[in-house]
Amino acid sequence: MYISPKKQMRHLIIIVLVISFLQNCLYAQKPQLQFNKLISVSYDLDSSGKKINITSYREINNGKVKVIEKLYKGISDTTYLLPDSMIERLNLIFNDKQKLRSYLKTNKELKGHYAGSPYFISCTHRDNTIDNAIIESPYLEKDTYKIFTLLNRLPFASNVSYKAIYIKGTSLDNVILKYHKSCTYLINKELPPSEKSSSGPPGEKN
């Protein structure tokens, strides 16, 4: 069956338009992030109190995830696309409607002991304003805590990318240290009394 060049061109144009329409429909249904960039850093303060040691670095930038993790044998470094299943849940907290500090139950130090590390969170909104905060999990409401922990569940490479003791090159050390020193609600990191007494010198009676 012979089809004239004009008809072939017309059919081709129709096919292109249909494909373009379907792509636009799929894009419209895809959830969009309500922020430009999100950084989550787990860190420790060294004994001098003047240096930050970053233990994990997670960055979400325009839908791409970068995870740098300190492993016992070195540093892993990997990049991948953020799963759609996480976008809507992250948008519930990381948006331009509420300040990160507003998710804390209190601004005063909690009583007791806490063995975990604090997190430095930095959210760059769509208008390029930046919201930074120090977050510790005991200060968060249950539902908010679940969303924050999604950041720690992002997959990371188990293979070492390079040999090092600390994560370097994030250019955040001084910023984190500044926020850490001005933070009035960091939890006491000392061991509970029961663990202190059991960790004494050998032969010492508790």
Secondary structure as GFF3:
##gff-version 3
##sequence-region A 1 206
A	DSSP	alpha_helix	5	29	.	.	.	ID=ss1
A	DSSP	beta_strand	37	45	.	.	.	ID=ss2
A	DSSP	beta_strand	52	61	.	.	.	ID=ss3
A	DSSP	beta_strand	64	71	.	.	.	ID=ss4
A	DSSP	beta_strand	74	81	.	.	.	ID=ss5
A	DSSP	alpha_helix	84	91	.	.	.	ID=ss6
A	DSSP	three_ten_helix	100	103	.	.	.	ID=ss7
A	DSSP	beta_strand	119	124	.	.	.	ID=ss8
A	DSSP	beta_strand	130	135	.	.	.	ID=ss9
A	DSSP	three_ten_helix	137	139	.	.	.	ID=ss10
A	DSSP	alpha_helix	142	148	.	.	.	ID=ss11
A	DSSP	three_ten_helix	151	153	.	.	.	ID=ss12
A	DSSP	alpha_helix	173	182	.	.	.	ID=ss13
A	DSSP	alpha_helix	193	198	.	.	.	ID=ss14
###
